[in-house]
Amino acid sequence: MDFDDTPDEAAWRQQVRRFLEEHRSTLVDPATRHDVAAARARQALLYDHGYVGVTWPEAAGGRGGTPMQQAIVDQELARIGFPGLINLIGIGMCGPTVIVHGSEEQKERYLRRLLRAEDIWCQLFSEPASGSDLAALRTKAVQQEDGSWRISGQKVWTTLAHLADYGILLTRTDPDVAKHRGLTMFVVDMKAPGVTARPLRQMSGGAEFNEVFFDDVVIPDSERLGEVGQGWQVALTTLMSERLSLGGGGTEIGAGVDAAAAHLAARLGAQSADRQALVRQSFGRAYVSSLGTRYTGYRLLSALSKGALPGPEASAGKLAGTVAARQLSDLAVRALGPEAVFASTADGENLWQQSQAGLPGMAIAGGTNEVLRNVIGERVLGLPAEPRADKGVTFRESLAQSGS
């Protein structure tokens, strides 16, 4: 691909840059960095000027722009140190699922509010007994005589569930077919009776993950996404969008190579000549990995801008991005020692503590490294599928086989 902006892209970049500079004090104010109301307001400001949902269809509340225009917005936001959109899960995962599989009434009701962060969304997939094996989920949805559905079960590791207004919920509606075939997806009101979200404290100190309980929660059939029993196909839309948003589109995972370079450069002079050489060599390897991930993602964006659909390439991008982020994160620990690891940046954030504590979760989000390698092996390289003991049996029979 051509790494230079086209004339149109250069003009767009200048437009975005001017706007961000005009509103920099609001968008990167350290005092409101972790304030939820301020985060909603920041996203609304960006949306109202056309910088959120850039690639979404205009009919869905977006701008109808190109993936490269979105990439430019992401680059310019990173350049000013923007803390990130609060509704990134809604924009990158839930919204695209509603666009593809939702009814016109659902699209009208939800999408614009999602883009402005008037409603925060979460994705309710993983369960205590079904993490990597998502199709083995047990949360049960039973249809009532009036057509509504009664939901019972538990989800876990649900990001922002404690703040969310809505979520997309994958359930089991038929245990007497193969596990991938008996699933159905819904939009769930996270404030509905019977929904309980409990934050899980992480070693990073944060608590954005949650366990969520559904105790006889009633969902109208009008909130179903896709056909009954076709939830796996709907979930694939979500998963491909998630992997693209987590590094498959040229974005970096973790601290980022530019932030790492600045942090290392500020502390390198205090090290011995031998240690400096080690740091430079290690950083060079991590930098090359990071750039490889970035530009492979840009190549995917170029394909998307020509009408291609996101495929297994997004899995490769997410996998490579996680590996590169781990290289950068480990670098300071190995090369600079505790005096650098525990130093904070000007805004009080600790780059390395956050990265080390947060990356294990990021390596799981959107599919573990092992799952992504299976996707690449089977769908890209054409290797034989991994043996499955539950193949050819119903979900109920698979539970009996496992003694569950």
C-alpha positions, 0 to 999 in steps of 0.5 A: 500500500501507499504509506503517504496520504492521498490529497483527500486524506491529507485534507481530512487529516488537517481538518481533524488536527485543527479540530482536536487542537481547538478542543485539546484542553477538553479532550485531554484534561487530566482532571477528568480523565477517569470521570464517566460523565466527562468521558460521555461528554468527550465522545458526544463532542467528537460525534457531533463534529463527525469524528465518531462512527466515521465508517458507519453508514449514514443511515445508522448515524455514522459519517459513511466514510472510509476505513482510512478516514477512521484510521486518521482520526485514531492516529490524530487522537493518539497524537494528542494523548486522548484517553479513549472513547468510553463506548469503544465496545459499543462502537467496535462490537455491539453497534456493528452487530445491530447494524447487520442483524438488528431490526429497523426499529432497533437501529433507530432506537439505539445506534445514534445514542450509542455513538454519542455515548448517551447509552453505554454498551457491553458484550455478554459472551464469556461464562465461567464454564465457557471462555475460549469455547464460547459455543459451550455457553449455558445461559438459558433463554426460554420463550414464554407463551406471550413470545417474550424470553426468560433468561437465567444464567451467568456471564463473566469478564464483561467489560463495563457491565457495571456502567452499561445501559444495554448489552448484546447477550448470547444465550442457549435456546435449544440444548438438543442440537449441536452446540453451535446451532442452538444459540440466539442473540438478544439486546438486553436492558442492563437496568432490567429487573433480575440483572446484577453486575458485580465488578471484579477487582484486577491486579492493575487496580481497576475494576472494569471487568464484571461478573453478571447474573441473570435471574429470570430476566424477561426480554421481549422477542422484539429485542432478538438479533437475528433468527432463533437458533442463528446466534452463532452466525450473529456472534461471528459478526461481533467477534470479527469486529472485535478483533479488528478493533483490538489491533487488526486495523493498524491500531496498537495494543497496550502502551504503544511504541511511541509512548514506550520510546519516550519513556525509555529515552527519558531514563536511558542516560542513567544506565551504563553503556552496556545496559544502554546497548541492550535497551536499544537492541531490545527496543529495536526488535519490539519496534519492528514487531509493532510497525509490522502489526501497524502496517499489516493492519493498514493493508487490511484497511486498504482492502476494507476501503475497496469493499472487502469484508473483515476476515481471519486477517483480523485474528492475525493482527490482534495476535501479532499486536498482543505479542508486540505489546508484550515485548514493549512491556517486558522491555522496561522490566528487563532493561531499566530496573525498578527505578524506571518501572515504578516511575510515573508520567507527568499526568500521574499514570504509570505506563509499565505497571498498567501495561504489565497488569493489563496485558494478560486480560488483553491477550484473552479479549477477542479470543485467546492467542491459542484460539486465534492461532486455530483460526489462522491455521484452519481458515488461512493455512488450510490445516486440519481442524483441531479434534473435538470430542463433542463433534456430532452430538447435541449440547445436552449429550456433550454435558452428559459426556463431561459429567456436567 
